[in-house]
């Protein structure tokens, strides 16, 4: 059984100095592939450094919607790294209205999201989308700016209806720790309604640890708990769900 953690932050300060051990622990649970996701220039450079160093580690580079106050020079210098074969996606990019209330800053987020979508299309790369309290605007932007290579909705928390719309646009729904929470009504409904062929799994480590580790530091090895919960919802074996979600990720990232 092979497992692909499609969104983790091994580039985070909590992990970066001890990555080898964290990967080893995850490998012992069957996790052999990791997408390390950047959110600004430094974290993106760290992601690529880890991808170049460790087998089975890949990088997504880009600017998170709350980290878009960057110069053109800084943006361009990061985008020059997109030719590296270990960069398999642009992300995490998108919209975050939870922390940003100012209309002008939200407008800037939308413009920067489109800018990074255009770069992804130019380089034939999928995107990893962060969307928080911005479902409608995210959906509209994706409709108006079709993705050449598709993408993945990170830590999806929207409705079943929106999820169905997104999967029609070559987007996969990424499920993680919140799926295991005892009060996780909506994620479970989404997991039940969306075909397994449109789902991948993630940890978002060190964030959003699954039950029973909720509130503590998350680790890629805990993805097995997400896998087990998804298997229960789908009434399929853990092995089958692992295999299908693994192939979904592999095809999306062309690895």
Secondary structure, 3 states (H helix, E strand, C coil): CCEEEEEECCCCHHHHCCHHHHHHHHHHCCEEEEEEECCCHHHHHHHHHHHHHCCCEEEEECCCCCCCCCCHHHHHHHHHHHHCCCEEEEEEEEEECCCCCCHHHHHHHHHHHHHHHHHHHHCCCEEEEEEECCHHHHHHHHHHCCCCCCEEECCCCCCHHHHHHHHCCCEEEEECHHHHCCCCHHHHHHHHHCCHHHEEECCCCCCCCCCCCCCCCCCHHHHHHHHHHHHHHHCCCHHHHHHHHHHHHHHHHCC
